[in-house]
Structure formats: C-alpha cells, structure tokens
C-alpha cells in the first residue's frame, strides 16, 4: 500500500495535466482514513492532505492502492466505478473531467 507522501508525489507529478481542471476534488482513502484535496481552481493545481470534511465539488472514495493505479493509468476510472472500487459523491461530470485529464500525456 503506497503511503500518503508517495501518493502526493505521484499526483503532483501529474500537475501540468490538471491545470484546466477548475474544481476541487477530495480523495477519501478508505484504507487509511486519510483525505487528499486536489485544488484545481487556481492557475497551478495543488494537492495536499486535508480534513475529511474539507469542501470539494466532488469526493472520490477509494483505496490507496486503487488511487496509485488510477494515477499510473493501470486502472480505468470507469472500470473502478463500475466494480465498486471507486465511489463518487457530488458531480460525476467533475470526476469524468479529472479522468480525461489524467489520461493525457
């Protein structure tokens, strides 16, 4: 299981792809009770550890392993959602936009 620092590093490496996101997305990691907040509302996106109740346009609940696989492109967001590995609260459109931005290379 990747630790929080490793996940933050991986997400930050994808930062250039996320500049046009325009939303705040919270990742609730189900296996560690940790939350990460991706703020794509400014020019340069930021991702930091956050409180579990931090305001966000969309909340994605998944395990640390599945988040690492999503970031690396080894797990399809649609497959993760369809199989229950990924739960989405809030705007599904925002989640789809994030998925399309992570697919860009």
NUDOKE-628313 format. One record per atom (N, C-alpha, C, O): x, y, z; atom name; chain. Coordinates in Angstrom, 3 decimals. Each point is the difference from the previous one (the first is absolute). Example, Ala and Ser with C-alpha at 12.3 -4.5 7.8 and 13.67 -1.06 7.14 Angstrom:
// residues 2
13.190 / -5.690 / 7.800 / N / A
-0.890 / 1.190 / 0.000 / CA / A
0.900 / 1.200 / 0.000 / C / A
1.036 / -0.019 / 0.665 / O / A
-1.386 / 1.069 / -1.385 / N / A
0.820 / 1.190 / 0.060 / CA / A
-0.770 / 1.090 / 0.730 / C / A
0.509 / 1.108 / 0.169 / O / A
END
This chain:
// residues 105
0.852 / -1.174 / 0.000 / N / A
-0.852 / 1.174 / 0.000 / CA / A
0.901 / 1.243 / 0.000 / C / A
0.843 / 0.151 / 0.885 / O / A
-1.016 / 0.735 / -1.872 / N / A
0.794 / 1.226 / -0.041 / CA / A
-0.389 / 0.930 / 1.155 / C / A
-1.170 / 0.090 / 0.371 / O / A
2.174 / 0.602 / 0.192 / N / A
-0.320 / 0.922 / 1.086 / CA / A
-0.452 / 1.345 / -0.568 / C / A
0.077 / 0.237 / -1.205 / O / A
-0.544 / 0.625 / 2.083 / N / A
-0.565 / 1.284 / -0.412 / CA / A
1.013 / 0.849 / -0.754 / C / A
-0.336 / 0.614 / -1.013 / O / A
1.581 / -0.574 / 1.501 / N / A
1.022 / 0.814 / -0.670 / CA / A
0.256 / -0.472 / -1.426 / C / A
0.182 / 0.811 / -0.907 / O / A
-0.171 / -2.123 / 0.717 / N / A
0.212 / -0.557 / -1.340 / CA / A
-1.155 / 0.371 / -0.935 / C / A
0.227 / 0.358 / -1.155 / O / A
-1.452 / -0.443 / 1.650 / N / A
-1.164 / 0.372 / -0.813 / CA / A
0.030 / 1.488 / -0.349 / C / A
-0.299 / 0.380 / -1.132 / O / A
0.660 / 0.462 / 2.106 / N / A
0.089 / 1.438 / -0.260 / CA / A
1.054 / 0.285 / -1.070 / C / A
-0.227 / 0.814 / -0.895 / O / A
1.365 / -1.475 / 0.985 / N / A
1.068 / 0.183 / -0.988 / CA / A
-0.472 / -0.408 / -1.390 / C / A
0.245 / 0.708 / -0.977 / O / A
-0.915 / -1.842 / 0.891 / N / A
-0.504 / -0.472 / -1.300 / CA / A
-1.033 / 0.959 / -0.588 / C / A
0.020 / 0.287 / -1.197 / O / A
-0.924 / 0.207 / 2.046 / N / A
-1.017 / 0.945 / -0.488 / CA / A
0.634 / 1.314 / -0.427 / C / A
-0.373 / 0.567 / -1.027 / O / A
1.332 / -0.079 / 1.810 / N / A
0.668 / 1.260 / -0.349 / CA / A
0.739 / -0.120 / -1.318 / C / A
0.088 / 0.973 / -0.750 / O / A
0.443 / -2.147 / 0.456 / N / A
0.687 / -0.215 / -1.277 / CA / A
-0.964 / 0.135 / -1.174 / C / A
0.412 / 0.327 / -1.112 / O / A
-1.683 / -0.576 / 1.357 / N / A
-1.023 / 0.121 / -1.051 / CA / A
-0.572 / 1.414 / -0.081 / C / A
-0.879 / 0.269 / -0.820 / O / A
1.375 / 0.635 / 1.668 / N / A
-0.490 / 1.373 / 0.092 / CA / A
-0.193 / 0.724 / -1.316 / C / A
-1.049 / 0.609 / -0.211 / O / A
2.041 / -0.657 / -0.692 / N / A
-0.177 / 0.715 / -1.271 / CA / A
-1.252 / -0.431 / -0.774 / C / A
-0.592 / 0.815 / -0.708 / O / A
0.190 / -2.061 / 0.829 / N / A
-1.192 / -0.483 / -0.697 / CA / A
-1.283 / 0.533 / 0.633 / C / A
-1.054 / -0.017 / -0.635 / O / A
1.133 / 0.488 / 1.873 / N / A
-1.195 / 0.357 / 0.756 / CA / A
-0.275 / 1.500 / 0.041 / C / A
-0.914 / 0.436 / 0.699 / O / A
1.683 / 0.357 / -1.431 / N / A
-0.152 / 1.460 / 0.049 / CA / A
-1.392 / 0.470 / -0.401 / C / A
-0.469 / 1.017 / 0.511 / O / A
-0.187 / -1.712 / -1.392 / N / A
-1.317 / 0.448 / -0.473 / CA / A
-1.155 / -0.660 / 0.762 / C / A
-1.145 / 0.071 / -0.445 / O / A
1.424 / -0.700 / 1.565 / N / A
-1.041 / -0.708 / 0.752 / CA / A
-1.106 / 0.949 / 0.460 / C / A
-1.170 / -0.227 / -0.306 / O / A
1.524 / 1.283 / 1.033 / N / A
-0.990 / 0.990 / 0.416 / CA / A
-0.903 / -0.400 / 1.158 / C / A
-0.995 / 0.680 / 0.252 / O / A
1.304 / -1.751 / 0.454 / N / A
-0.833 / -0.487 / 1.104 / CA / A
0.866 / -0.475 / 1.156 / C / A
1.212 / -0.172 / -0.129 / O / A
-1.872 / -0.033 / 1.262 / N / A
0.650 / -0.576 / 1.179 / CA / A
-0.518 / -1.431 / 0.163 / C / A
-1.207 / -0.236 / 0.051 / O / A
2.143 / -0.708 / 0.029 / N / A
-0.360 / -1.413 / 0.141 / CA / A
0.703 / -0.557 / 1.232 / C / A
1.213 / 0.131 / 0.163 / O / A
-2.011 / -0.756 / 0.701 / N / A
0.574 / -0.638 / 1.187 / CA / A
0.035 / -1.501 / -0.211 / C / A
-0.982 / -0.601 / -0.435 / O / A
2.116 / 0.002 / 0.744 / N / A
0.176 / -1.447 / -0.072 / CA / A
-0.039 / -0.523 / 1.428 / C / A
0.879 / 0.324 / 0.799 / O / A
-1.877 / -1.122 / -0.466 / N / A
-0.080 / -0.633 / 1.311 / CA / A
0.557 / -1.409 / -0.140 / C / A
-0.592 / -0.848 / -0.667 / O / A
1.727 / 0.608 / 1.296 / N / A
0.666 / -1.300 / -0.104 / CA / A
-0.593 / -0.939 / 1.040 / C / A
0.173 / 0.193 / 1.204 / O / A
-0.863 / -1.195 / -1.680 / N / A
-0.798 / -0.869 / 0.860 / CA / A
0.841 / -0.914 / 0.885 / C / A
-0.496 / -0.486 / 1.016 / O / A
1.739 / 0.244 / -1.371 / N / A
0.828 / -0.915 / 0.778 / CA / A
0.893 / 0.704 / 1.013 / C / A
0.648 / -0.660 / 0.813 / O / A
-0.604 / 1.978 / -0.849 / N / A
0.875 / 0.701 / 0.942 / CA / A
-0.702 / 1.139 / 0.727 / C / A
0.616 / 0.674 / 0.826 / O / A
-1.881 / -0.449 / -1.115 / N / A
-0.756 / 1.098 / 0.599 / CA / A
0.698 / 1.346 / -0.202 / C / A
-0.048 / 0.875 / 0.864 / O / A
0.689 / -0.730 / -2.008 / N / A
0.682 / 1.230 / -0.387 / CA / A
-0.774 / 0.626 / -1.151 / C / A
-0.603 / -0.702 / -0.811 / O / A
0.627 / 2.033 / 0.748 / N / A
-0.614 / 0.701 / -1.125 / CA / A
1.031 / 0.892 / -0.652 / C / A
0.833 / 0.609 / 0.672 / O / A
-0.898 / -0.539 / -1.998 / N / A
0.863 / 0.873 / -0.784 / CA / A
-0.906 / 0.945 / -0.775 / C / A
-1.042 / -0.409 / -0.512 / O / A
1.441 / 1.670 / 0.428 / N / A
-0.804 / 0.980 / -0.717 / CA / A
0.785 / 0.521 / -1.191 / C / A
1.084 / 0.564 / 0.147 / O / A
-1.651 / -0.763 / -1.329 / N / A
0.548 / 0.527 / -1.246 / CA / A
-0.758 / 1.276 / -0.311 / C / A
-1.200 / -0.034 / -0.273 / O / A
1.902 / 1.166 / 0.316 / N / A
-0.620 / 1.287 / -0.289 / CA / A
0.473 / 0.458 / -1.369 / C / A
1.126 / 0.471 / -0.163 / O / A
-2.001 / -0.618 / -0.809 / N / A
0.312 / 0.390 / -1.361 / CA / A
-0.680 / 1.285 / -0.408 / C / A
-0.221 / 0.237 / -1.188 / O / A
-0.122 / 0.614 / 2.177 / N / A
-0.731 / 1.228 / -0.309 / CA / A
0.913 / 1.170 / -0.317 / C / A
-0.457 / 1.000 / -0.552 / O / A
1.740 / -1.099 / 0.888 / N / A
0.949 / 1.073 / -0.296 / CA / A
0.791 / -0.336 / -1.244 / C / A
-0.325 / -0.947 / -0.716 / O / A
1.359 / 1.719 / 0.459 / N / A
0.830 / -0.258 / -1.177 / CA / A
0.759 / -1.308 / 0.096 / C / A
-0.035 / -0.817 / -0.920 / O / A
0.719 / 0.619 / 2.035 / N / A
0.769 / -1.226 / 0.208 / CA / A
-0.736 / -0.872 / 1.007 / C / A
-0.237 / 0.442 / 1.124 / O / A
-0.133 / -1.665 / -1.489 / N / A
-0.737 / -0.849 / 0.927 / CA / A
0.855 / -0.375 / 1.207 / C / A
1.216 / -0.156 / -0.111 / O / A
-1.865 / 0.014 / 1.263 / N / A
0.716 / -0.444 / 1.192 / CA / A
-0.709 / -1.227 / 0.549 / C / A
-1.212 / -0.159 / -0.141 / O / A
1.995 / -0.700 / 0.768 / N / A
-0.581 / -1.161 / 0.677 / CA / A
0.705 / -0.148 / 1.331 / C / A
1.227 / -0.060 / 0.084 / O / A
-2.049 / 0.004 / 0.959 / N / A
0.500 / -0.075 / 1.367 / CA / A
-0.882 / -0.936 / 0.803 / C / A
-1.131 / -0.293 / -0.386 / O / A
1.659 / -0.171 / 1.504 / N / A
-0.820 / -0.740 / 0.945 / CA / A
-1.019 / 0.981 / 0.572 / C / A
0.312 / 1.174 / 0.199 / O / A
-1.516 / -1.645 / 0.064 / N / A
-1.060 / 0.901 / 0.452 / CA / A
-0.887 / -0.687 / 1.026 / C / A
0.040 / -1.220 / 0.162 / O / A
-0.845 / 2.028 / 0.532 / N / A
-0.994 / -0.600 / 0.895 / CA / A
-1.046 / -0.775 / -0.817 / C / A
-0.239 / 0.304 / -1.169 / O / A
-0.362 / -1.282 / 1.788 / N / A
-0.997 / -0.832 / -0.690 / CA / A
-1.262 / 0.771 / -0.356 / C / A
-0.806 / -0.473 / -0.801 / O / A
0.623 / 1.649 / 1.384 / N / A
-1.194 / 0.787 / -0.298 / CA / A
0.312 / 1.252 / -0.826 / C / A
-0.820 / 0.915 / -0.074 / O / A
2.000 / -0.876 / -0.544 / N / A
0.370 / 1.151 / -0.829 / CA / A
-0.982 / 0.139 / -1.163 / C / A
-0.403 / -0.991 / -0.609 / O / A
0.026 / 2.227 / 0.312 / N / A
-0.948 / 0.262 / -1.091 / CA / A
0.606 / -0.393 / -1.342 / C / A
1.163 / 0.291 / -0.282 / O / A
-1.967 / -0.955 / -0.534 / N / A
0.449 / -0.423 / -1.327 / CA / A
-1.210 / -0.103 / -0.923 / C / A
-1.122 / -0.218 / 0.459 / O / A
1.355 / 0.377 / -1.766 / N / A
-1.072 / -0.160 / -0.981 / CA / A
-0.385 / -1.464 / -0.159 / C / A
-1.158 / -0.328 / -0.256 / O / A
2.152 / -0.546 / 0.412 / N / A
-0.204 / -1.437 / -0.142 / CA / A
0.891 / -0.716 / 1.007 / C / A
1.118 / 0.437 / 0.273 / O / A
-1.620 / -1.534 / 0.276 / N / A
0.774 / -0.825 / 0.921 / CA / A
0.114 / -1.392 / -0.613 / C / A
-0.999 / -0.613 / -0.377 / O / A
2.232 / 0.130 / 0.284 / N / A
0.263 / -1.344 / -0.511 / CA / A
0.488 / -0.857 / 1.155 / C / A
0.988 / 0.347 / 0.648 / O / A
-1.652 / -1.447 / -0.381 / N / A
0.396 / -0.920 / 1.064 / CA / A
0.556 / -1.269 / -0.637 / C / A
-0.673 / -0.664 / -0.787 / O / A
1.916 / 0.343 / 1.145 / N / A
0.663 / -1.176 / -0.539 / CA / A
1.203 / -0.329 / 0.865 / C / A
0.386 / 0.793 / 0.858 / O / A
0.209 / -1.960 / -1.077 / N / A
1.165 / -0.403 / 0.784 / CA / A
1.252 / 0.685 / -0.540 / C / A
0.014 / 0.497 / -1.126 / O / A
1.024 / -0.480 / 1.938 / N / A
1.286 / 0.568 / -0.410 / CA / A
0.556 / -0.739 / -1.222 / C / A
0.511 / 0.621 / -0.933 / O / A
-0.616 / -1.938 / 0.951 / N / A
0.496 / -0.794 / -1.127 / CA / A
-0.732 / 0.359 / -1.291 / C / A
0.623 / 0.154 / -1.050 / O / A
-1.948 / -0.022 / 1.133 / N / A
-0.767 / 0.323 / -1.204 / CA / A
0.292 / 1.416 / -0.489 / C / A
0.016 / 0.242 / -1.207 / O / A
0.215 / 0.695 / 2.125 / N / A
0.378 / 1.348 / -0.420 / CA / A
1.352 / -0.023 / -0.711 / C / A
0.173 / 0.659 / -1.026 / O / A
0.770 / -1.402 / 1.558 / N / A
1.314 / -0.111 / -0.643 / CA / A
-0.144 / -0.587 / -1.406 / C / A
0.665 / 0.453 / -0.932 / O / A
-1.524 / -1.452 / 0.777 / N / A
-0.220 / -0.611 / -1.313 / CA / A
-0.673 / 0.978 / -0.958 / C / A
0.341 / 0.040 / -1.182 / O / A
-1.298 / 0.753 / 1.682 / N / A
-0.656 / 1.007 / -0.841 / CA / A
1.004 / 1.034 / -0.491 / C / A
0.010 / 0.355 / -1.178 / O / A
0.839 / 0.130 / 2.090 / N / A
0.998 / 1.009 / -0.353 / CA / A
0.958 / -0.550 / -1.058 / C / A
0.380 / 0.708 / -0.932 / O / A
0.005 / -1.974 / 1.086 / N / A
0.952 / -0.621 / -0.925 / CA / A
-0.640 / -0.431 / -1.313 / C / A
0.705 / -0.372 / -0.938 / O / A
-2.037 / 0.417 / 0.860 / N / A
-0.680 / -0.426 / -1.217 / CA / A
-0.189 / -1.496 / -0.101 / C / A
-0.304 / -0.519 / -1.074 / O / A
0.482 / -0.185 / 2.190 / N / A
-0.159 / -1.454 / -0.006 / CA / A
-1.398 / -0.449 / 0.401 / C / A
-0.300 / -1.193 / -0.010 / O / A
-0.566 / 2.161 / 0.368 / N / A
-1.387 / -0.312 / 0.351 / CA / A
-0.891 / 1.041 / -0.663 / C / A
0.183 / 1.202 / 0.194 / O / A
-1.126 / -1.663 / -0.959 / N / A
-0.944 / 0.895 / -0.661 / CA / A
-0.968 / 0.576 / 1.026 / C / A
-0.567 / -0.749 / 0.795 / O / A
0.367 / 2.066 / -0.799 / N / A
-0.963 / 0.588 / 0.936 / CA / A
-1.408 / -0.567 / -0.178 / C / A
-0.715 / -0.210 / 0.979 / O / A
0.321 / -0.034 / -2.216 / N / A
-1.337 / -0.542 / -0.253 / CA / A
-0.133 / -1.420 / 0.547 / C / A
-1.033 / -0.357 / 0.565 / O / A
2.076 / -0.449 / -0.733 / N / A
-0.015 / -1.361 / 0.527 / CA / A
-0.005 / 0.033 / 1.529 / C / A
-0.722 / -0.771 / 0.633 / O / A
1.516 / 1.652 / -0.040 / N / A
0.041 / 0.117 / 1.454 / CA / A
-1.378 / 0.386 / 0.538 / C / A
-0.446 / -0.541 / 1.012 / O / A
-0.221 / 1.470 / -1.682 / N / A
-1.335 / 0.426 / 0.420 / CA / A
-1.005 / -1.140 / -0.165 / C / A
-0.798 / -0.267 / 0.898 / O / A
0.842 / -0.398 / -2.046 / N / A
-0.964 / -1.072 / -0.298 / CA / A
0.154 / -1.195 / 0.939 / C / A
-0.978 / -0.690 / 0.292 / O / A
2.198 / 0.442 / 0.181 / N / A
0.234 / -1.148 / 0.875 / CA / A
-0.066 / 0.368 / 1.483 / C / A
0.224 / -0.854 / 0.858 / O / A
-0.529 / 2.111 / -0.552 / N / A
-0.141 / 0.420 / 1.389 / CA / A
1.298 / 0.356 / 0.693 / C / A
-0.002 / 0.278 / 1.199 / O / A
1.113 / -0.280 / -1.922 / N / A
1.275 / 0.385 / 0.602 / CA / A
0.096 / 1.504 / 0.204 / C / A
0.791 / 0.475 / 0.815 / O / A
-1.598 / 0.267 / -1.555 / N / A
-0.012 / 1.461 / 0.063 / CA / A
-1.430 / 0.453 / 0.219 / C / A
-0.902 / -0.359 / -0.758 / O / A
0.703 / 1.149 / 1.799 / N / A
-1.322 / 0.573 / 0.272 / CA / A
0.105 / 1.503 / -0.195 / C / A
0.973 / 0.620 / 0.428 / O / A
-1.977 / -0.033 / -1.076 / N / A
0.001 / 1.419 / -0.325 / CA / A
-1.167 / 0.680 / 0.692 / C / A
-1.149 / -0.417 / -0.142 / O / A
1.453 / 1.471 / 0.895 / N / A
-1.031 / 0.846 / 0.602 / CA / A
0.140 / 1.381 / -0.613 / C / A
1.108 / 0.517 / -0.139 / O / A
-2.223 / 0.074 / -0.225 / N / A
0.047 / 1.317 / -0.636 / CA / A
-0.087 / -0.153 / -1.508 / C / A
-0.626 / -0.930 / -0.508 / O / A
1.254 / 1.843 / -0.190 / N / A
-0.092 / 0.045 / -1.458 / CA / A
0.774 / -1.129 / -0.680 / C / A
1.223 / -0.088 / 0.110 / O / A
-1.950 / -0.756 / -0.801 / N / A
0.659 / -1.068 / -0.773 / CA / A
0.732 / 0.594 / -1.198 / C / A
0.993 / -0.562 / -0.463 / O / A
-1.478 / 1.698 / -0.040 / N / A
0.658 / 0.678 / -1.117 / CA / A
1.406 / 0.456 / 0.367 / C / A
0.914 / -0.078 / -0.821 / O / A
-0.739 / 0.551 / 2.043 / N / A
1.327 / 0.416 / 0.468 / CA / A
0.920 / -1.211 / 0.054 / C / A
1.164 / 0.085 / -0.391 / O / A
-1.680 / -1.213 / 0.872 / N / A
0.802 / -1.225 / 0.052 / CA / A
0.408 / -0.435 / -1.408 / C / A
1.130 / -0.439 / -0.213 / O / A
-2.044 / 0.562 / -0.740 / N / A
0.323 / -0.362 / -1.382 / CA / A
1.052 / 0.937 / -0.592 / C / A
0.872 / -0.437 / -0.750 / O / A
-0.955 / 1.720 / 1.084 / N / A
0.982 / 0.967 / -0.494 / CA / A
1.378 / -0.346 / 0.565 / C / A
0.993 / 0.034 / -0.726 / O / A
-0.929 / -0.368 / 2.015 / N / A
1.274 / -0.398 / 0.604 / CA / A
0.559 / -1.234 / -0.711 / C / A
1.189 / -0.061 / -0.312 / O / A
-2.046 / -0.906 / 0.064 / N / A
0.441 / -1.220 / -0.682 / CA / A
0.581 / 0.312 / -1.374 / C / A
1.027 / -0.561 / -0.382 / O / A
-1.674 / 1.445 / -0.356 / N / A
0.504 / 0.320 / -1.342 / CA / A
1.319 / 0.760 / 0.073 / C / A
0.862 / -0.178 / -0.860 / O / A
-0.692 / 1.028 / 1.881 / N / A
1.254 / 0.733 / 0.142 / CA / A
1.146 / -0.914 / 0.418 / C / A
1.138 / 0.196 / -0.424 / O / A
-1.436 / -1.193 / 1.255 / N / A
1.044 / -0.948 / 0.409 / CA / A
0.419 / -0.887 / -1.169 / C / A
1.120 / -0.511 / -0.015 / O / A
-2.003 / 0.322 / -0.962 / N / A
0.341 / -0.821 / -1.162 / CA / A
0.939 / 0.711 / -0.966 / C / A
0.647 / -0.653 / -0.818 / O / A
-0.562 / 1.986 / 0.900 / N / A
0.866 / 0.759 / -0.905 / CA / A
1.450 / -0.220 / 0.362 / C / A
0.357 / -0.042 / 1.177 / O / A
0.473 / -0.097 / -2.187 / N / A
1.455 / -0.109 / 0.222 / CA / A
0.754 / 0.821 / -0.974 / C / A
1.230 / 0.029 / 0.038 / O / A
END
